[in-house]
Amino acid sequence: MNLNNVEYLCSATSPSDYPRHSLPEIALAGRSNVGKSSLINQLVNRNKFAHISSKPGKTQTLNFYNIDDVFSFVDLPGYGFARVPDEVKDNWAAMIEEYLFHRSNLAGVILIVDSRHKPTDDDLMMYEWLLEMQLSHLVVGTKVDKLSNSQLKPNREQIFNKLRIESQTPFTYFSAKKGTGKNEVWNFIKEITS
């Protein structure tokens, strides 16, 4: 997809900080250090558009990005990172819930899991919540370039089994380095924003 204009809009911790626009929003949810920013950067063909932190748990706000005045990405704080105080975790949870429950612009969610590892209970909780809310969603297994061909099928099964994903649920592997899965993610985005 050719993009002419992508821009960072703002960081928010509460609804009063959210951008006021009519664009549909695609939220990116996942554990800390799972590759949300790298996925955004690969999709928009910009190396340092979304900030990639070397320290998991660094993203502590909802970060909004305008993509060609067609839709907005919303990078949610990563969940499940152990080395932050419980109070900070509670704040993140409240921020994420407030956005997901009440943001009328929300068109769908990309749930990102690390394809190398079994999804966590936090991933399962997020996935079950997406089902309960009946939100359009795509499950993405990142860092697939680090898997061998023989690991692809069993790792996919591991993801599907842990999250109890139905076989028809949209899923793709993704590599920020090689661009694997990029077309599949764009197809999902086009489907729910057009």
Helices and strands as residue ranges (DSSP letters): E 6-12, G 15-17, E 25-30, H 36-43, E 62-67, E 71-75, H 86-102, E 106-114, H 121-133, E 137-142, G 144-146, H 149-163, E 171-173, H 182-193
